[in-house]
Amino acid sequence: MTVYWPDNAKQTFGTEILRADHPFDESNLFSDDGLADLLARYPRQSLDIWTFGENREGENPALRGCAPRMSGKDIVDAVKNGHVWLNLRRANLELPELKPIADDIFGSLEAATGRRTVKQDMGLLISSPRVHVHYHLDIPMVALFQLRGRKRLWLYPAEPEFAPPEYIEQIVHMTREEDLPYRNAFDDQARVFDLKPGMGLTWPQLAPHRVQNENCLNVSLSCEFMTTASLINANAIYTNAFLRQNLHLSPRITNAIGPAALGKAAFARVHKRMQPRAPKTAPTPVTFELDTSVENCVKLLWA
């Protein structure tokens, strides 16, 4: 394996921020031509495209976009010259040449931590110079690997002050996006990392974060996964939402895997099976299209 985690990963994984070193930034797959080829073959309907406004206090909703008629090269040009952020979700499954990289990452993580990982999803992130991904959190655990460009990452404590439980519950139930209300004072307790090619990080589940690109194209791998503990925690949060909505309780997120969390997780699995399988719809509709002829390459659909 070619990903190197710290020697204490087994003891600190899940509770501390861990740094890794990797060689994937040396691959031609992530050159401009390589990215254009990957984008040309990736299912266009699955491509996540976003643009972000200025970061400020409060809620900062992003806009979702599409690029139904652009070539892979045109999309790369739009990212280089615009103000957009792309995620090729499940790239390890959709693009066969990326699967060995994902296998190396997840295999190295399991070997270093002694934890089995499930629900593995490696997304390829391609983003414009100076893009600021707003304050948000992910329900799965995440390992982020920098391939091209530089970015600054702020990581915040996974505590109610920074991520209100009711918002996390809405994210679990997919009734809101992953964004959270931001306050400038949060930065006093943030840990800040400057990511460069060859670096990787993983952090505790539900830790809010935000990212600021330097003035250069950025390419990263975002590896989402679950362990037994994080899966139990996510299902317990699912049940917390049920308790809040139906019994008007105020349940807490504990991250402790005890009888209460196990009971909530069991209820969640049964409840999910009983629900009708409605088609998944994104909380945020598509409101712009990539267009290299307009400012920031963002053409509003109603303009």
ZAMARGU-4260 file (C-alpha; in steps of 0.2 Angstrom, whole numbers, plus 5000, padded with zeros to 4 digits):
<rodrens>
0) 5000/5000/5000 | 5006/5018/4996 | 4996/5028/5009 | 5005/5031/5025 | 4995/5035/5041
5) 5003/5039/5058 | 5009/5025/5069 | 4996/5029/5083 | 4981/5028/5070 | 4974/5013/5079
10) 4972/5022/5096 | 4967/5040/5089 | 4956/5036/5074 | 4938/5043/5076 | 4943/5055/5090
15) 4958/5064/5083 | 4963/5072/5066 | 4975/5061/5057 | 4987/5066/5043 | 4992/5054/5029
20) 5005/5055/5015 | 5001/5048/4998 | 5008/5048/4980 | 4992/5050/4970 | 4996/5068/4965
25) 5009/5061/4953 | 4996/5052/4942 | 4993/5059/4925 | 4974/5054/4928 | 4973/5071/4936
30) 4981/5082/4923 | 4970/5093/4913 | 4969/5081/4899 | 4966/5067/4912 | 4952/5076/4920
35) 4944/5080/4903 | 4944/5062/4899 | 4936/5057/4916 | 4923/5070/4915 | 4919/5065/4897
40) 4915/5047/4903 | 4907/5050/4920 | 4888/5049/4920 | 4883/5068/4917 | 4867/5066/4927
45) 4877/5061/4942 | 4889/5076/4942 | 4887/5088/4956 | 4890/5106/4951 | 4889/5120/4964
50) 4894/5138/4965 | 4897/5147/4982 | 4894/5166/4986 | 4904/5176/4999 | 4906/5167/5015
55) 4898/5177/5029 | 4889/5174/5046 | 4872/5165/5046 | 4866/5153/5033 | 4875/5153/5016
60) 4866/5143/5003 | 4875/5137/4988 | 4868/5136/4970 | 4867/5119/4961 | 4871/5118/4943
65) 4872/5107/4927 | 4882/5105/4912 | 4872/5094/4900 | 4879/5099/4883 | 4898/5103/4888
70) 4913/5092/4883 | 4925/5086/4897 | 4938/5098/4891 | 4925/5113/4891 | 4920/5108/4909
75) 4939/5109/4914 | 4940/5126/4906 | 4925/5132/4915 | 4932/5126/4932 | 4949/5134/4928
80) 4941/5151/4923 | 4925/5151/4933 | 4919/5150/4951 | 4912/5132/4953 | 4915/5116/4962
85) 4912/5099/4955 | 4910/5082/4964 | 4911/5066/4954 | 4903/5055/4967 | 4906/5036/4967
90) 4920/5039/4955 | 4928/5023/4961 | 4913/5014/4954 | 4910/5024/4939 | 4928/5026/4932
95) 4937/5009/4933 | 4955/5017/4933 | 4951/5026/4949 | 4946/5010/4958 | 4964/5004/4962
100) 4967/5021/4971 | 4951/5019/4981 | 4956/5001/4986 | 4973/5007/4991 | 4966/5022/5002
105) 4952/5011/5011 | 4964/4996/5013 | 4977/5007/5020 | 4965/5015/5032 | 4958/4998/5038
110) 4976/4991/5040 | 4981/5007/5050 | 4966/5008/5061 | 4960/4990/5063 | 4942/4996/5058
115) 4932/4989/5044 | 4925/5002/5032 | 4908/5000/5023 | 4898/5011/5011 | 4914/5017/5003
120) 4912/5031/4991 | 4927/5040/4983 | 4922/5057/4975 | 4934/5067/4964 | 4933/5085/4968
125) 4938/5098/4955 | 4936/5116/4960 | 4940/5134/4954 | 4953/5146/4960 | 4948/5155/4976
130) 4932/5145/4978 | 4926/5144/4997 | 4916/5129/5001 | 4905/5135/5015 | 4903/5129/5033
135) 4895/5112/5033 | 4897/5094/5039 | 4896/5076/5032 | 4886/5062/5040 | 4899/5049/5034
140) 4917/5049/5040 | 4928/5057/5027 | 4946/5056/5022 | 4952/5070/5010 | 4967/5068/4999
145) 4975/5083/4990 | 4980/5081/4972 | 4983/5098/4964 | 4983/5115/4970 | 4982/5121/4988
150) 4968/5125/5000 | 4965/5129/5018 | 4954/5118/5029 | 4946/5124/5045 | 4940/5110/5056
155) 4928/5114/5071 | 4923/5103/5086 | 4909/5091/5084 | 4898/5099/5097 | 4881/5106/5098
160) 4887/5124/5098 | 4895/5122/5081 | 4882/5110/5074 | 4864/5110/5081 | 4857/5092/5083
165) 4841/5097/5074 | 4851/5102/5059 | 4861/5086/5059 | 4845/5076/5060 | 4838/5085/5045
170) 4854/5081/5035 | 4852/5063/5040 | 4834/5063/5033 | 4840/5072/5018 | 4828/5087/5020
175) 4842/5099/5020 | 4859/5101/5012 | 4875/5099/5022 | 4877/5117/5026 | 4876/5124/5043
180) 4874/5142/5050 | 4891/5150/5052 | 4898/5162/5065 | 4915/5171/5064 | 4918/5167/5082
185) 4918/5149/5078 | 4936/5151/5071 | 4943/5154/5088 | 4941/5135/5091 | 4945/5129/5074
190) 4960/5119/5069 | 4968/5125/5053 | 4977/5115/5040 | 4985/5121/5024 | 4983/5106/5011
195) 4996/5103/4997 | 4998/5089/4985 | 5003/5073/4993 | 4994/5077/5009 | 4978/5068/5016
200) 4967/5071/5032 | 4954/5062/5041 | 4944/5069/5056 | 4930/5063/5068 | 4913/5060/5062
205) 4901/5076/5062 | 4915/5088/5064 | 4910/5104/5054 | 4922/5112/5042 | 4925/5124/5028
210) 4938/5125/5014 | 4946/5140/5005 | 4955/5137/4989 | 4971/5147/4985 | 4972/5156/4968
215) 4974/5140/4958 | 4964/5125/4951 | 4961/5112/4965 | 4959/5093/4963 | 4956/5082/4978
220) 4949/5065/4982 | 4935/5065/4995 | 4933/5047/5002 | 4917/5044/5012 | 4915/5029/5022
225) 4907/5021/5038 | 4913/5011/5052 | 4902/5000/5063 | 4903/5014/5076 | 4899/5029/5064
230) 4885/5019/5056 | 4877/5016/5073 | 4879/5034/5077 | 4870/5039/5060 | 4856/5028/5063
235) 4854/5034/5081 | 4853/5052/5074 | 4839/5046/5062 | 4829/5040/5077 | 4833/5056/5087
240) 4824/5065/5073 | 4809/5054/5074 | 4808/5057/5093 | 4810/5076/5091 | 4796/5077/5078
245) 4784/5064/5085 | 4786/5064/5104 | 4793/5082/5105 | 4808/5077/5114 | 4826/5085/5113
250) 4837/5070/5111 | 4856/5072/5111 | 4870/5066/5100 | 4882/5057/5111 | 4894/5047/5099
255) 4895/5034/5113 | 4890/5017/5107 | 4880/5011/5122 | 4863/5003/5125 | 4854/5018/5120
260) 4863/5021/5104 | 4861/5003/5099 | 4842/5003/5103 | 4840/5019/5093 | 4850/5011/5078
265) 4840/4996/5079 | 4824/5006/5078 | 4830/5016/5063 | 4834/5000/5053 | 4816/4994/5056
270) 4808/5011/5053 | 4817/5013/5036 | 4812/4996/5030 | 4794/5001/5034 | 4794/5017/5024
275) 4789/5017/5006 | 4804/5019/4994 | 4801/5036/4987 | 4813/5043/4973 | 4827/5053/4981
280) 4826/5071/4977 | 4839/5084/4981 | 4834/5098/4993 | 4842/5111/4981 | 4835/5112/4963
285) 4846/5116/4948 | 4846/5135/4945 | 4862/5137/4934 | 4871/5130/4919 | 4890/5130/4916
290) 4894/5143/4902 | 4912/5148/4898 | 4905/5164/4889 | 4898/5172/4905 | 4906/5179/4921
295) 4912/5165/4933 | 4905/5153/4920 | 4888/5153/4929 | 4873/5156/4918 | 4857/5157/4929
300) 4843/5147/4920 | 4831/5162/4922 | 4842/5175/4916
</rodrens>
